[in-house]
Amino acid sequence: MNKKKQIRRRSHRKKPAKLLPSSFRLAELAEVQEILLPELAGRIAAIEHLLMEKGLCSYNDLKQAREFIKIQESS
């Protein structure tokens, strides 16, 4: 007769988040923003390039879309 070993499962509780000073958190967010914004802008430019290359839209279409977004952001 084979004896099955009982497996003890540990509860995977997350440790409580450390409370950091707000200045540190803001600096961390600023650093992340500095990394992400150029990456995002590059990806948007690549998509715009592909849209124009495939003939799915024109430069004027992209220009009008940007103007529409600016209007929406200001409202």
Backbone atoms as SQL, in Angstrom:
CREATE TABLE atoms (id INTEGER PRIMARY KEY, chain TEXT, resi INTEGER, resn TEXT, atom TEXT, x REAL, y REAL, z REAL);
INSERT INTO atoms VALUES
  (1, 'A', 1, 'MET', 'N', 0.820, -1.181, 0.000),
  (2, 'A', 1, 'MET', 'CA', 0.000, 0.000, 0.000),
  (3, 'A', 1, 'MET', 'C', 0.870, 1.253, 0.000),
  (4, 'A', 2, 'ASN', 'N', 0.644, 2.125, -0.946),
  (5, 'A', 2, 'ASN', 'CA', 1.389, 3.385, -1.020),
  (6, 'A', 2, 'ASN', 'C', 0.762, 4.425, -0.108),
  (7, 'A', 3, 'LYS', 'N', 1.605, 5.027, 0.663),
  (8, 'A', 3, 'LYS', 'CA', 1.109, 6.100, 1.525),
  (9, 'A', 3, 'LYS', 'C', 1.291, 7.429, 0.791),
  (10, 'A', 4, 'LYS', 'N', 0.219, 8.161, 0.717),
  (11, 'A', 4, 'LYS', 'CA', 0.304, 9.472, 0.082),
  (12, 'A', 4, 'LYS', 'C', 0.756, 10.502, 1.105),
  (13, 'A', 5, 'LYS', 'N', 1.689, 11.301, 0.696),
  (14, 'A', 5, 'LYS', 'CA', 2.169, 12.352, 1.584),
  (15, 'A', 5, 'LYS', 'C', 1.177, 13.512, 1.550),
  (16, 'A', 6, 'GLN', 'N', 0.916, 14.016, 2.687),
  (17, 'A', 6, 'GLN', 'CA', 0.048, 15.177, 2.747),
  (18, 'A', 6, 'GLN', 'C', 0.882, 16.414, 2.448),
  (19, 'A', 7, 'ILE', 'N', 0.348, 17.215, 1.580),
  (20, 'A', 7, 'ILE', 'CA', 1.047, 18.442, 1.201),
  (21, 'A', 7, 'ILE', 'C', 0.448, 19.595, 1.987),
  (22, 'A', 8, 'ARG', 'N', 1.302, 20.261, 2.708),
  (23, 'A', 8, 'ARG', 'CA', 0.841, 21.435, 3.441),
  (24, 'A', 8, 'ARG', 'C', 0.940, 22.642, 2.515),
  (25, 'A', 9, 'ARG', 'N', -0.145, 23.318, 2.399),
  (26, 'A', 9, 'ARG', 'CA', -0.158, 24.520, 1.572),
  (27, 'A', 9, 'ARG', 'C', -0.041, 25.736, 2.471),
  (28, 'A', 10, 'ARG', 'N', 0.889, 26.544, 2.129),
  (29, 'A', 10, 'ARG', 'CA', 1.060, 27.779, 2.883),
  (30, 'A', 10, 'ARG', 'C', 0.126, 28.819, 2.295),
  (31, 'A', 11, 'SER', 'N', -0.427, 29.590, 3.149),
  (32, 'A', 11, 'SER', 'CA', -1.273, 30.667, 2.628),
  (33, 'A', 11, 'SER', 'C', -0.349, 31.731, 2.054),
  (34, 'A', 12, 'HIS', 'N', -0.632, 32.119, 0.857),
  (35, 'A', 12, 'HIS', 'CA', 0.186, 33.106, 0.163),
  (36, 'A', 12, 'HIS', 'C', -0.396, 34.482, 0.409),
  (37, 'A', 13, 'ARG', 'N', -0.147, 34.970, 1.569),
  (38, 'A', 13, 'ARG', 'CA', -0.631, 36.296, 1.912),
  (39, 'A', 13, 'ARG', 'C', 0.403, 37.319, 1.480),
  (40, 'A', 14, 'LYS', 'N', -0.102, 38.369, 0.918),
  (41, 'A', 14, 'LYS', 'CA', 0.810, 39.443, 0.531),
  (42, 'A', 14, 'LYS', 'C', 1.210, 40.217, 1.770),
  (43, 'A', 15, 'LYS', 'N', 2.446, 40.617, 1.772),
  (44, 'A', 15, 'LYS', 'CA', 2.917, 41.441, 2.872),
  (45, 'A', 15, 'LYS', 'C', 2.277, 42.818, 2.718),
  (46, 'A', 16, 'PRO', 'N', 1.956, 43.446, 3.814),
  (47, 'A', 16, 'PRO', 'CA', 1.367, 44.783, 3.709),
  (48, 'A', 16, 'PRO', 'C', 2.341, 45.743, 3.044),
  (49, 'A', 17, 'ALA', 'N', 1.811, 46.599, 2.210),
  (50, 'A', 17, 'ALA', 'CA', 2.654, 47.561, 1.493),
  (51, 'A', 17, 'ALA', 'C', 3.295, 48.515, 2.482),
  (52, 'A', 18, 'LYS', 'N', 4.541, 48.807, 2.237),
  (53, 'A', 18, 'LYS', 'CA', 5.235, 49.756, 3.094),
  (54, 'A', 18, 'LYS', 'C', 4.756, 51.156, 2.737),
  (55, 'A', 19, 'LEU', 'N', 4.525, 51.923, 3.729),
  (56, 'A', 19, 'LEU', 'CA', 4.118, 53.299, 3.495),
  (57, 'A', 19, 'LEU', 'C', 5.370, 54.121, 3.242),
  (58, 'A', 20, 'LEU', 'N', 5.445, 54.674, 2.060),
  (59, 'A', 20, 'LEU', 'CA', 6.610, 55.457, 1.685),
  (60, 'A', 20, 'LEU', 'C', 6.269, 56.940, 1.768),
  (61, 'A', 21, 'PRO', 'N', 7.255, 57.760, 2.005),
  (62, 'A', 21, 'PRO', 'CA', 6.995, 59.205, 1.998),
  (63, 'A', 21, 'PRO', 'C', 6.466, 59.626, 0.630),
  (64, 'A', 22, 'SER', 'N', 5.559, 60.581, 0.636),
  (65, 'A', 22, 'SER', 'CA', 4.936, 60.993, -0.625),
  (66, 'A', 22, 'SER', 'C', 5.950, 61.543, -1.614),
  (67, 'A', 23, 'SER', 'N', 7.011, 62.185, -1.134),
  (68, 'A', 23, 'SER', 'CA', 8.020, 62.729, -2.047),
  (69, 'A', 23, 'SER', 'C', 8.739, 61.602, -2.784),
  (70, 'A', 24, 'PHE', 'N', 8.988, 60.487, -2.081),
  (71, 'A', 24, 'PHE', 'CA', 9.629, 59.346, -2.734),
  (72, 'A', 24, 'PHE', 'C', 8.712, 58.751, -3.784),
  (73, 'A', 25, 'ARG', 'N', 7.436, 58.610, -3.458),
  (74, 'A', 25, 'ARG', 'CA', 6.461, 58.038, -4.394),
  (75, 'A', 25, 'ARG', 'C', 6.321, 58.917, -5.628),
  (76, 'A', 26, 'LEU', 'N', 6.289, 60.229, -5.440),
  (77, 'A', 26, 'LEU', 'CA', 6.192, 61.142, -6.577),
  (78, 'A', 26, 'LEU', 'C', 7.431, 61.055, -7.464),
  (79, 'A', 27, 'ALA', 'N', 8.590, 60.931, -6.856),
  (80, 'A', 27, 'ALA', 'CA', 9.822, 60.795, -7.635),
  (81, 'A', 27, 'ALA', 'C', 9.811, 59.501, -8.428),
  (82, 'A', 28, 'GLU', 'N', 9.301, 58.438, -7.813),
  (83, 'A', 28, 'GLU', 'CA', 9.213, 57.148, -8.497),
  (84, 'A', 28, 'GLU', 'C', 8.257, 57.232, -9.685),
  (85, 'A', 29, 'LEU', 'N', 7.118, 57.889, -9.491),
  (86, 'A', 29, 'LEU', 'CA', 6.156, 58.044, -10.586),
  (87, 'A', 29, 'LEU', 'C', 6.716, 58.901, -11.705),
  (88, 'A', 30, 'ALA', 'N', 7.451, 59.942, -11.362),
  (89, 'A', 30, 'ALA', 'CA', 8.064, 60.801, -12.376),
  (90, 'A', 30, 'ALA', 'C', 9.065, 60.018, -13.215),
  (91, 'A', 31, 'GLU', 'N', 9.817, 59.145, -12.550),
  (92, 'A', 31, 'GLU', 'CA', 10.798, 58.319, -13.272),
  (93, 'A', 31, 'GLU', 'C', 10.110, 57.366, -14.240),
  (94, 'A', 32, 'VAL', 'N', 9.028, 56.756, -13.797),
  (95, 'A', 32, 'VAL', 'CA', 8.279, 55.841, -14.654),
  (96, 'A', 32, 'VAL', 'C', 7.706, 56.598, -15.844),
  (97, 'A', 33, 'GLN', 'N', 7.204, 57.790, -15.583),
  (98, 'A', 33, 'GLN', 'CA', 6.634, 58.608, -16.661),
  (99, 'A', 33, 'GLN', 'C', 7.703, 58.964, -17.691),
  (100, 'A', 34, 'GLU', 'N', 8.901, 59.282, -17.239),
  (101, 'A', 34, 'GLU', 'CA', 9.992, 59.612, -18.153),
  (102, 'A', 34, 'GLU', 'C', 10.358, 58.440, -19.055),
  (103, 'A', 35, 'ILE', 'N', 10.145, 57.239, -18.572),
  (104, 'A', 35, 'ILE', 'CA', 10.449, 56.046, -19.358),
  (105, 'A', 35, 'ILE', 'C', 9.302, 55.711, -20.309),
  (106, 'A', 36, 'LEU', 'N', 8.076, 55.796, -19.806),
  (107, 'A', 36, 'LEU', 'CA', 6.925, 55.347, -20.583),
  (108, 'A', 36, 'LEU', 'C', 6.494, 56.291, -21.690),
  (109, 'A', 37, 'LEU', 'N', 6.552, 57.596, -21.448),
  (110, 'A', 37, 'LEU', 'CA', 6.064, 58.536, -22.455),
  (111, 'A', 37, 'LEU', 'C', 6.816, 58.460, -23.786),
  (112, 'A', 38, 'PRO', 'N', 8.139, 58.446, -23.787),
  (113, 'A', 38, 'PRO', 'CA', 8.831, 58.307, -25.081),
  (114, 'A', 38, 'PRO', 'C', 8.513, 56.973, -25.771),
  (115, 'A', 39, 'GLU', 'N', 8.372, 55.904, -24.985),
  (116, 'A', 39, 'GLU', 'CA', 8.039, 54.599, -25.552),
  (117, 'A', 39, 'GLU', 'C', 6.660, 54.642, -26.200),
  (118, 'A', 40, 'LEU', 'N', 5.715, 55.237, -25.519),
  (119, 'A', 40, 'LEU', 'CA', 4.356, 55.349, -26.035),
  (120, 'A', 40, 'LEU', 'C', 4.319, 56.219, -27.288),
  (121, 'A', 41, 'ALA', 'N', 5.026, 57.326, -27.268),
  (122, 'A', 41, 'ALA', 'CA', 5.073, 58.213, -28.436),
  (123, 'A', 41, 'ALA', 'C', 5.681, 57.486, -29.638),
  (124, 'A', 42, 'GLY', 'N', 6.716, 56.707, -29.407),
  (125, 'A', 42, 'GLY', 'CA', 7.337, 55.939, -30.491),
  (126, 'A', 42, 'GLY', 'C', 6.390, 54.913, -31.085),
  (127, 'A', 43, 'ARG', 'N', 5.630, 54.248, -30.240),
  (128, 'A', 43, 'ARG', 'CA', 4.673, 53.255, -30.738),
  (129, 'A', 43, 'ARG', 'C', 3.557, 53.909, -31.536),
  (130, 'A', 44, 'ILE', 'N', 3.080, 55.060, -31.065),
  (131, 'A', 44, 'ILE', 'CA', 2.037, 55.781, -31.801),
  (132, 'A', 44, 'ILE', 'C', 2.572, 56.209, -33.169),
  (133, 'A', 45, 'ALA', 'N', 3.786, 56.711, -33.211),
  (134, 'A', 45, 'ALA', 'CA', 4.389, 57.128, -34.487),
  (135, 'A', 45, 'ALA', 'C', 4.524, 55.940, -35.432),
  (136, 'A', 46, 'ALA', 'N', 4.887, 54.778, -34.903),
  (137, 'A', 46, 'ALA', 'CA', 5.020, 53.584, -35.743),
  (138, 'A', 46, 'ALA', 'C', 3.667, 53.166, -36.317),
  (139, 'A', 47, 'ILE', 'N', 2.625, 53.251, -35.500),
  (140, 'A', 47, 'ILE', 'CA', 1.288, 52.896, -35.984),
  (141, 'A', 47, 'ILE', 'C', 0.829, 53.881, -37.046),
  (142, 'A', 48, 'GLU', 'N', 1.066, 55.168, -36.800),
  (143, 'A', 48, 'GLU', 'CA', 0.693, 56.173, -37.802),
  (144, 'A', 48, 'GLU', 'C', 1.425, 55.922, -39.117),
  (145, 'A', 49, 'HIS', 'N', 2.699, 55.587, -39.028),
  (146, 'A', 49, 'HIS', 'CA', 3.489, 55.303, -40.232),
  (147, 'A', 49, 'HIS', 'C', 2.896, 54.118, -41.009),
  (148, 'A', 50, 'LEU', 'N', 2.545, 53.064, -40.286),
  (149, 'A', 50, 'LEU', 'CA', 1.961, 51.893, -40.944),
  (150, 'A', 50, 'LEU', 'C', 0.606, 52.214, -41.582),
  (151, 'A', 51, 'LEU', 'N', -0.204, 52.995, -40.897),
  (152, 'A', 51, 'LEU', 'CA', -1.506, 53.375, -41.451),
  (153, 'A', 51, 'LEU', 'C', -1.345, 54.132, -42.766),
  (154, 'A', 52, 'MET', 'N', -0.375, 55.042, -42.797),
  (155, 'A', 52, 'MET', 'CA', -0.139, 55.799, -44.029),
  (156, 'A', 52, 'MET', 'C', 0.477, 54.910, -45.110),
  (157, 'A', 53, 'GLU', 'N', 1.408, 54.045, -44.717),
  (158, 'A', 53, 'GLU', 'CA', 2.077, 53.160, -45.674),
  (159, 'A', 53, 'GLU', 'C', 1.087, 52.203, -46.334),
  (160, 'A', 54, 'LYS', 'N', 0.145, 51.693, -45.566),
  (161, 'A', 54, 'LYS', 'CA', -0.851, 50.753, -46.093),
  (162, 'A', 54, 'LYS', 'C', -1.991, 51.471, -46.814),
  (163, 'A', 55, 'GLY', 'N', -1.974, 52.788, -46.787),
  (164, 'A', 55, 'GLY', 'CA', -3.010, 53.557, -47.473),
  (165, 'A', 55, 'GLY', 'C', -4.344, 53.553, -46.746),
  (166, 'A', 56, 'LEU', 'N', -4.316, 53.284, -45.454),
  (167, 'A', 56, 'LEU', 'CA', -5.557, 53.254, -44.692),
  (168, 'A', 56, 'LEU', 'C', -5.993, 54.638, -44.240),
  (169, 'A', 57, 'CYS', 'N', -5.052, 55.574, -44.205),
  (170, 'A', 57, 'CYS', 'CA', -5.400, 56.962, -43.905),
  (171, 'A', 57, 'CYS', 'C', -4.337, 57.874, -44.496),
  (172, 'A', 58, 'SER', 'N', -4.662, 59.145, -44.570),
  (173, 'A', 58, 'SER', 'CA', -3.723, 60.124, -45.114),
  (174, 'A', 58, 'SER', 'C', -3.141, 60.959, -43.984),
  (175, 'A', 59, 'TYR', 'N', -2.172, 61.783, -44.340),
  (176, 'A', 59, 'TYR', 'CA', -1.574, 62.669, -43.340),
  (177, 'A', 59, 'TYR', 'C', -2.631, 63.610, -42.782),
  (178, 'A', 60, 'ASN', 'N', -3.510, 64.092, -43.666),
  (179, 'A', 60, 'ASN', 'CA', -4.574, 64.994, -43.211),
  (180, 'A', 60, 'ASN', 'C', -5.515, 64.298, -42.224),
  (181, 'A', 61, 'ASP', 'N', -5.786, 63.014, -42.438),
  (182, 'A', 61, 'ASP', 'CA', -6.624, 62.257, -41.498),
  (183, 'A', 61, 'ASP', 'C', -5.978, 62.233, -40.106),
  (184, 'A', 62, 'LEU', 'N', -4.683, 61.979, -40.080),
  (185, 'A', 62, 'LEU', 'CA', -3.965, 61.937, -38.801),
  (186, 'A', 62, 'LEU', 'C', -3.945, 63.305, -38.133),
  (187, 'A', 63, 'LYS', 'N', -3.748, 64.338, -38.943),
  (188, 'A', 63, 'LYS', 'CA', -3.727, 65.702, -38.422),
  (189, 'A', 63, 'LYS', 'C', -5.085, 66.063, -37.820),
  (190, 'A', 64, 'GLN', 'N', -6.157, 65.717, -38.504),
  (191, 'A', 64, 'GLN', 'CA', -7.507, 65.990, -37.998),
  (192, 'A', 64, 'GLN', 'C', -7.781, 65.194, -36.725),
  (193, 'A', 65, 'ALA', 'N', -7.289, 63.973, -36.650),
  (194, 'A', 65, 'ALA', 'CA', -7.477, 63.151, -35.450),
  (195, 'A', 65, 'ALA', 'C', -6.761, 63.779, -34.258),
  (196, 'A', 66, 'ARG', 'N', -5.560, 64.290, -34.475),
  (197, 'A', 66, 'ARG', 'CA', -4.823, 64.949, -33.397),
  (198, 'A', 66, 'ARG', 'C', -5.548, 66.197, -32.918),
  (199, 'A', 67, 'GLU', 'N', -6.067, 66.969, -33.873),
  (200, 'A', 67, 'GLU', 'CA', -6.818, 68.180, -33.508),
  (201, 'A', 67, 'GLU', 'C', -8.071, 67.812, -32.712),
  (202, 'A', 68, 'PHE', 'N', -8.742, 66.732, -33.109),
  (203, 'A', 68, 'PHE', 'CA', -9.939, 66.284, -32.393),
  (204, 'A', 68, 'PHE', 'C', -9.590, 65.921, -30.942),
  (205, 'A', 69, 'ILE', 'N', -8.473, 65.225, -30.756),
  (206, 'A', 69, 'ILE', 'CA', -8.053, 64.828, -29.410),
  (207, 'A', 69, 'ILE', 'C', -7.737, 66.072, -28.564),
  (208, 'A', 70, 'LYS', 'N', -7.060, 67.050, -29.166),
  (209, 'A', 70, 'LYS', 'CA', -6.750, 68.276, -28.418),
  (210, 'A', 70, 'LYS', 'C', -8.028, 68.981, -27.969),
  (211, 'A', 71, 'ILE', 'N', -9.028, 69.005, -28.850),
  (212, 'A', 71, 'ILE', 'CA', -10.318, 69.639, -28.509),
  (213, 'A', 71, 'ILE', 'C', -10.975, 68.874, -27.370),
  (214, 'A', 72, 'GLN', 'N', -10.964, 67.540, -27.442),
  (215, 'A', 72, 'GLN', 'CA', -11.564, 66.733, -26.390),
  (216, 'A', 72, 'GLN', 'C', -10.860, 66.910, -25.051),
  (217, 'A', 73, 'GLU', 'N', -9.545, 67.041, -25.075),
  (218, 'A', 73, 'GLU', 'CA', -8.783, 67.205, -23.841),
  (219, 'A', 73, 'GLU', 'C', -9.056, 68.555, -23.194),
  (220, 'A', 74, 'SER', 'N', -9.294, 69.566, -24.016),
  (221, 'A', 74, 'SER', 'CA', -9.518, 70.905, -23.466),
  (222, 'A', 74, 'SER', 'C', -10.935, 71.098, -22.935),
  (223, 'A', 75, 'SER', 'N', -11.847, 70.216, -23.308),
  (224, 'A', 75, 'SER', 'CA', -13.241, 70.358, -22.855),
  (225, 'A', 75, 'SER', 'C', -13.427, 69.920, -21.433);
